[in-house]
Amino acid sequence: MARKGGSTGLKRKPAPRFWPIHRKEFPWVVKPSPGPHSLKNCLPIAIVLRDILGFAKTRKEAETIVLQGKVYVDGKVRREDDFPLGLMDVISLPDIDKSFRIVSSRKGLILHPISKEESNFKLCRIENKKVVKNGHIQLHLHDGSNIIVKVADLKNPQEDTYKSLDTVKISLPERQILEQIEMKENDFAIITSGKNTGKYGNIIEIEETKGKKRRNALVTIEDKKGNRYQTILNFVFAIGKEQSLISLPEAAQIV
């Protein structure tokens, strides 16, 4: 009988290269469960607790910490040690009063310490949107979640100001929209993929071409030192209007 479904295990050698694990120490590693982020763009909670933060020596110890409800992701308790953490996710450990945000760097995703005030919100990029029942607008966000924007007048939907690739600032854990950042020139943005991953600065120019998908438009970003980087719009994440709404690791400026 043929095997159904994908593999339930993951060996260390083919695991994402940015995971801080020893490739030849043991054969197996924690495989992230299906969730809001793909395997190539996430960190399992067990890896974060054991290999990055050092709060556990084994996966069993990490699993115990998680099962005790001591780990919060985006303001909600997560009790699965293989839950995937991805870009802009906020992980909080109330017992030690520490919070971290997942951000991009040259080597991949990293944990960046943040203040308690900053842990109360999250930035999400709008990947798509559609009209749902009763004429309301449903926003599809990069972390796999959705937000419903209620429309008062269906004939004149003034609330429908959101576009794909725009960024919304949402409260945690209520997930209410606090602010909208339109994807446009002068925005402060971070590059999330490609050879310039982790670079950030202000958007100098967006070269949109007629007949070409907007996601593939060429974007030029300039950092504080005057260095310029080019990538496509699909690899850009707006994180503020002229200035960043979140704190960023200083190392990202020189990698």
C-alpha positions as a Markdown table, in Angstrom:
| # | Residue | x | y | z |
|---|---|---|---|---|
| 1 | Met | 0.0 | 0.0 | 0.0 |
| 2 | Ala | 1.3 | 3.4 | -0.9 |
| 3 | Arg | 2.4 | 5.8 | 1.8 |
| 4 | Lys | 0.0 | 8.7 | 2.3 |
| 5 | Gly | 1.2 | 12.2 | 3.2 |
| 6 | Gly | 4.6 | 13.6 | 3.6 |
| 7 | Ser | 7.4 | 12.5 | 5.9 |
| 8 | Thr | 6.9 | 13.1 | 9.6 |
| 9 | Gly | 10.6 | 13.4 | 10.3 |
| 10 | Leu | 13.3 | 15.8 | 9.3 |
| 11 | Lys | 17.0 | 15.1 | 9.2 |
| 12 | Arg | 19.5 | 17.7 | 10.2 |
| 13 | Lys | 21.4 | 17.9 | 6.9 |
| 14 | Pro | 18.5 | 19.1 | 4.7 |
| 15 | Ala | 17.1 | 21.4 | 7.4 |
| 16 | Pro | 17.2 | 25.2 | 6.6 |
| 17 | Arg | 20.7 | 26.5 | 6.7 |
| 18 | Phe | 19.9 | 29.3 | 9.1 |
| 19 | Trp | 18.9 | 27.0 | 11.9 |
| 20 | Pro | 21.7 | 27.1 | 14.5 |
| 21 | Ile | 22.1 | 23.4 | 14.9 |
| 22 | His | 25.0 | 20.9 | 14.6 |
| 23 | Arg | 24.5 | 19.0 | 11.3 |
| 24 | Lys | 26.4 | 15.9 | 12.3 |
| 25 | Glu | 25.9 | 15.6 | 16.0 |
| 26 | Phe | 22.5 | 13.8 | 15.7 |
| 27 | Pro | 20.7 | 12.5 | 12.6 |
| 28 | Trp | 17.2 | 14.0 | 13.4 |
| 29 | Val | 15.9 | 17.4 | 14.2 |
| 30 | Val | 12.5 | 18.9 | 15.1 |
| 31 | Lys | 10.2 | 19.2 | 12.0 |
| 32 | Pro | 7.9 | 22.2 | 12.2 |
| 33 | Ser | 4.2 | 21.3 | 12.1 |
| 34 | Pro | 2.0 | 22.6 | 9.2 |
| 35 | Gly | 1.0 | 26.1 | 10.2 |
| 36 | Pro | 1.2 | 29.7 | 9.3 |
| 37 | His | 4.8 | 29.5 | 7.8 |
| 38 | Ser | 6.5 | 27.2 | 5.4 |
| 39 | Leu | 9.4 | 24.9 | 6.5 |
| 40 | Lys | 12.0 | 27.0 | 4.7 |
| 41 | Asn | 10.8 | 30.2 | 6.4 |
| 42 | Cys | 10.3 | 29.3 | 10.0 |
| 43 | Leu | 11.9 | 28.3 | 13.3 |
| 44 | Pro | 10.2 | 25.6 | 15.5 |
| 45 | Ile | 9.7 | 26.7 | 19.2 |
| 46 | Ala | 11.8 | 23.8 | 20.3 |
| 47 | Ile | 14.8 | 25.0 | 18.3 |
| 48 | Val | 14.3 | 28.5 | 19.7 |
| 49 | Leu | 14.2 | 27.3 | 23.4 |
| 50 | Arg | 17.0 | 24.8 | 23.1 |
| 51 | Asp | 19.5 | 25.9 | 20.4 |
| 52 | Ile | 19.1 | 29.7 | 20.4 |
| 53 | Leu | 18.0 | 30.8 | 23.9 |
| 54 | Gly | 19.5 | 27.9 | 25.7 |
| 55 | Phe | 16.6 | 27.5 | 28.1 |
| 56 | Ala | 16.5 | 23.8 | 27.5 |
| 57 | Lys | 19.2 | 21.2 | 27.0 |
| 58 | Thr | 17.0 | 18.6 | 25.2 |
| 59 | Arg | 13.8 | 18.6 | 23.2 |
| 60 | Lys | 12.1 | 16.9 | 26.1 |
| 61 | Glu | 12.9 | 19.9 | 28.4 |
| 62 | Ala | 11.7 | 22.3 | 25.7 |
| 63 | Glu | 8.5 | 20.3 | 25.3 |
| 64 | Thr | 7.9 | 20.5 | 29.1 |
| 65 | Ile | 8.4 | 24.3 | 29.1 |
| 66 | Val | 5.9 | 24.7 | 26.2 |
| 67 | Leu | 3.3 | 22.3 | 27.8 |
| 68 | Gln | 3.3 | 24.3 | 31.0 |
| 69 | Gly | 2.0 | 27.3 | 29.0 |
| 70 | Lys | 5.1 | 29.4 | 29.4 |
| 71 | Val | 5.5 | 30.4 | 25.8 |
| 72 | Tyr | 3.3 | 33.0 | 24.1 |
| 73 | Val | 3.3 | 33.6 | 20.3 |
| 74 | Asp | 1.6 | 36.7 | 19.2 |
| 75 | Gly | -0.1 | 37.0 | 22.6 |
| 76 | Lys | -1.5 | 33.5 | 22.6 |
| 77 | Val | -0.3 | 30.4 | 24.5 |
| 78 | Arg | 1.2 | 27.8 | 22.3 |
| 79 | Arg | 1.6 | 24.2 | 23.7 |
| 80 | Glu | 3.2 | 22.6 | 20.7 |
| 81 | Asp | 7.0 | 22.6 | 20.7 |
| 82 | Asp | 7.0 | 22.1 | 16.9 |
| 83 | Phe | 4.9 | 25.2 | 16.2 |
| 84 | Pro | 6.5 | 27.3 | 13.4 |
| 85 | Leu | 7.7 | 30.8 | 14.1 |
| 86 | Gly | 8.1 | 33.1 | 11.1 |
| 87 | Leu | 8.8 | 36.7 | 10.0 |
| 88 | Met | 7.5 | 39.4 | 12.4 |
| 89 | Asp | 6.1 | 36.8 | 14.9 |
| 90 | Val | 6.4 | 37.9 | 18.5 |
| 91 | Ile | 7.4 | 35.3 | 21.1 |
| 92 | Ser | 7.1 | 36.2 | 24.8 |
| 93 | Leu | 8.3 | 34.4 | 27.9 |
| 94 | Pro | 6.4 | 36.1 | 30.8 |
| 95 | Asp | 8.2 | 34.2 | 33.5 |
| 96 | Ile | 11.5 | 35.9 | 32.7 |
| 97 | Asp | 9.9 | 39.1 | 31.3 |
| 98 | Lys | 11.5 | 38.8 | 27.9 |
| 99 | Ser | 10.1 | 39.2 | 24.4 |
| 100 | Phe | 11.5 | 38.7 | 20.9 |
| 101 | Arg | 10.6 | 39.4 | 17.4 |
| 102 | Ile | 11.5 | 37.2 | 14.4 |
| 103 | Val | 13.2 | 39.4 | 11.8 |
| 104 | Ser | 15.3 | 38.9 | 8.6 |
| 105 | Ser | 19.1 | 39.0 | 8.6 |
| 106 | Arg | 21.8 | 38.1 | 6.1 |
| 107 | Lys | 21.8 | 34.5 | 7.3 |
| 108 | Gly | 18.1 | 34.1 | 7.6 |
| 109 | Leu | 15.6 | 34.5 | 10.4 |
| 110 | Ile | 16.9 | 35.6 | 13.8 |
| 111 | Leu | 15.4 | 36.6 | 17.2 |
| 112 | His | 15.6 | 40.2 | 18.1 |
| 113 | Pro | 14.9 | 41.3 | 21.7 |
| 114 | Ile | 12.2 | 43.9 | 22.0 |
| 115 | Ser | 10.6 | 45.9 | 24.8 |
| 116 | Lys | 7.3 | 45.0 | 26.6 |
| 117 | Glu | 5.6 | 47.9 | 24.8 |
| 118 | Glu | 6.7 | 46.7 | 21.4 |
| 119 | Ser | 5.5 | 43.2 | 22.1 |
| 120 | Asn | 1.9 | 44.4 | 22.1 |
| 121 | Phe | 1.8 | 44.8 | 18.3 |
| 122 | Lys | 2.8 | 43.1 | 15.2 |
| 123 | Leu | 3.3 | 44.1 | 11.5 |
| 124 | Cys | 1.7 | 42.0 | 8.8 |
| 125 | Arg | 1.9 | 42.3 | 5.1 |
| 126 | Ile | -1.3 | 42.0 | 3.0 |
| 127 | Glu | -0.8 | 39.2 | 0.5 |
| 128 | Asn | -4.3 | 39.3 | -1.0 |
| 129 | Lys | -7.9 | 40.4 | -0.2 |
| 130 | Lys | -11.4 | 39.5 | -1.3 |
| 131 | Val | -15.0 | 40.4 | -0.7 |
| 132 | Val | -16.8 | 38.0 | 1.7 |
| 133 | Lys | -20.3 | 37.6 | 2.9 |
| 134 | Asn | -22.3 | 40.8 | 3.7 |
| 135 | Gly | -19.8 | 42.7 | 1.5 |
| 136 | His | -17.1 | 42.9 | 4.1 |
| 137 | Ile | -13.4 | 42.8 | 3.1 |
| 138 | Gln | -11.2 | 39.9 | 4.1 |
| 139 | Leu | -7.4 | 40.6 | 4.2 |
| 140 | His | -5.1 | 37.7 | 3.8 |
| 141 | Leu | -1.9 | 38.3 | 5.7 |
| 142 | His | 1.6 | 36.9 | 5.3 |
| 143 | Asp | 1.4 | 34.8 | 8.5 |
| 144 | Gly | -1.5 | 32.8 | 7.2 |
| 145 | Ser | -4.1 | 34.7 | 9.3 |
| 146 | Asn | -7.1 | 36.8 | 8.0 |
| 147 | Ile | -8.7 | 40.0 | 9.2 |
| 148 | Ile | -12.2 | 41.1 | 8.4 |
| 149 | Val | -12.7 | 44.8 | 7.6 |
| 150 | Lys | -16.4 | 45.6 | 8.1 |
| 151 | Val | -18.0 | 47.9 | 5.5 |
| 152 | Ala | -20.8 | 50.2 | 6.6 |
| 153 | Asp | -22.0 | 51.2 | 3.1 |
| 154 | Leu | -21.7 | 48.6 | 0.4 |
| 155 | Lys | -22.3 | 51.1 | -2.3 |
| 156 | Asn | -19.6 | 53.4 | -1.0 |
| 157 | Pro | -17.0 | 51.2 | 0.8 |
| 158 | Gln | -14.8 | 53.9 | 2.3 |
| 159 | Glu | -13.2 | 51.4 | 4.6 |
| 160 | Asp | -11.7 | 49.5 | 1.6 |
| 161 | Thr | -8.4 | 51.4 | 1.5 |
| 162 | Tyr | -6.1 | 48.3 | 1.7 |
| 163 | Lys | -4.0 | 47.0 | -1.2 |
| 164 | Ser | -1.9 | 43.9 | -1.7 |
| 165 | Leu | 1.7 | 44.4 | -0.3 |
| 166 | Asp | 0.5 | 47.1 | 2.1 |
| 167 | Thr | 1.4 | 46.6 | 5.8 |
| 168 | Val | -1.0 | 46.7 | 8.7 |
| 169 | Lys | 0.0 | 47.2 | 12.3 |
| 170 | Ile | -2.2 | 45.0 | 14.5 |
| 171 | Ser | -2.6 | 44.8 | 18.3 |
| 172 | Leu | -1.8 | 41.6 | 20.2 |
| 173 | Pro | -3.6 | 39.4 | 21.1 |
| 174 | Glu | -6.8 | 41.3 | 20.0 |
| 175 | Arg | -5.6 | 41.5 | 16.4 |
| 176 | Gln | -7.2 | 44.9 | 15.7 |
| 177 | Ile | -5.8 | 47.1 | 12.9 |
| 178 | Leu | -4.0 | 50.1 | 14.5 |
| 179 | Glu | -2.4 | 51.6 | 11.4 |
| 180 | Gln | -1.9 | 51.1 | 7.7 |
| 181 | Ile | 1.4 | 51.5 | 5.8 |
| 182 | Glu | 0.9 | 51.8 | 2.1 |
| 183 | Met | 3.6 | 50.3 | -0.1 |
| 184 | Lys | 5.1 | 53.4 | -1.7 |
| 185 | Glu | 8.2 | 55.4 | -2.2 |
| 186 | Asn | 9.9 | 56.9 | 1.0 |
| 187 | Asp | 8.5 | 54.1 | 3.1 |
| 188 | Phe | 11.0 | 52.4 | 5.5 |
| 189 | Ala | 11.3 | 48.8 | 4.4 |
| 190 | Ile | 13.3 | 45.6 | 5.0 |
| 191 | Ile | 14.3 | 43.1 | 2.3 |
| 192 | Thr | 13.1 | 39.6 | 3.3 |
| 193 | Ser | 14.5 | 37.4 | 0.5 |
| 194 | Gly | 17.2 | 37.3 | -2.2 |
| 195 | Lys | 20.9 | 38.1 | -1.9 |
| 196 | Asn | 20.2 | 41.4 | 0.0 |
| 197 | Thr | 18.1 | 39.7 | 2.7 |
| 198 | Gly | 18.2 | 41.7 | 6.0 |
| 199 | Lys | 19.1 | 45.0 | 4.4 |
| 200 | Tyr | 16.8 | 47.9 | 5.3 |
| 201 | Gly | 16.3 | 51.5 | 4.5 |
| 202 | Asn | 14.0 | 53.9 | 2.7 |
| 203 | Ile | 12.4 | 53.0 | -0.7 |
| 204 | Ile | 13.9 | 55.4 | -3.2 |
| 205 | Glu | 12.1 | 54.2 | -6.3 |
| 206 | Ile | 9.6 | 51.6 | -7.5 |
| 207 | Glu | 9.8 | 50.9 | -11.2 |
| 208 | Glu | 6.4 | 49.5 | -12.2 |
| 209 | Thr | 6.1 | 48.4 | -15.8 |
| 210 | Lys | 2.8 | 48.2 | -17.7 |
| 211 | Gly | 1.8 | 44.6 | -18.4 |
| 212 | Lys | 4.2 | 43.3 | -15.7 |
| 213 | Lys | 3.0 | 42.0 | -12.3 |
| 214 | Arg | 3.4 | 44.6 | -9.6 |
| 215 | Arg | 5.1 | 42.1 | -7.3 |
| 216 | Asn | 7.9 | 41.9 | -9.9 |
| 217 | Ala | 8.5 | 45.6 | -10.0 |
| 218 | Leu | 12.1 | 46.6 | -9.4 |
| 219 | Val | 12.7 | 48.4 | -6.1 |
| 220 | Thr | 15.6 | 50.5 | -5.0 |
| 221 | Ile | 16.3 | 50.8 | -1.2 |
| 222 | Glu | 18.8 | 53.2 | 0.4 |
| 223 | Asp | 20.2 | 52.8 | 3.9 |
| 224 | Lys | 21.4 | 55.5 | 6.3 |
| 225 | Lys | 25.0 | 55.2 | 4.9 |
| 226 | Gly | 23.8 | 55.9 | 1.4 |
| 227 | Asn | 24.3 | 52.3 | 0.1 |
| 228 | Arg | 21.6 | 51.3 | -2.4 |
| 229 | Tyr | 20.2 | 47.8 | -2.9 |
| 230 | Gln | 17.8 | 46.6 | -5.6 |
| 231 | Thr | 15.3 | 43.8 | -5.4 |
| 232 | Ile | 11.7 | 43.0 | -6.5 |
| 233 | Leu | 8.7 | 44.3 | -4.7 |
| 234 | Asn | 7.7 | 40.8 | -3.6 |
| 235 | Phe | 10.8 | 40.7 | -1.5 |
| 236 | Val | 10.1 | 44.0 | 0.3 |
| 237 | Phe | 8.3 | 44.4 | 3.6 |
| 238 | Ala | 7.3 | 48.0 | 4.5 |
| 239 | Ile | 7.8 | 48.5 | 8.3 |
| 240 | Gly | 7.1 | 52.2 | 8.6 |
| 241 | Lys | 6.4 | 55.6 | 7.0 |
| 242 | Glu | 9.9 | 57.1 | 6.6 |
| 243 | Gln | 10.9 | 55.6 | 10.0 |
| 244 | Ser | 10.7 | 52.0 | 11.3 |
| 245 | Leu | 7.8 | 51.2 | 13.7 |
| 246 | Ile | 9.9 | 48.3 | 15.1 |
| 247 | Ser | 13.4 | 48.1 | 16.5 |
| 248 | Leu | 15.9 | 46.4 | 14.3 |
| 249 | Pro | 19.3 | 44.7 | 15.0 |
| 250 | Glu | 22.2 | 47.1 | 14.4 |
| 251 | Ala | 24.1 | 44.2 | 12.9 |
| 252 | Ala | 21.8 | 44.3 | 9.9 |
| 253 | Gln | 23.3 | 47.6 | 8.8 |
| 254 | Ile | 26.7 | 46.1 | 8.2 |
| 255 | Val | 26.0 | 42.5 | 7.1 |
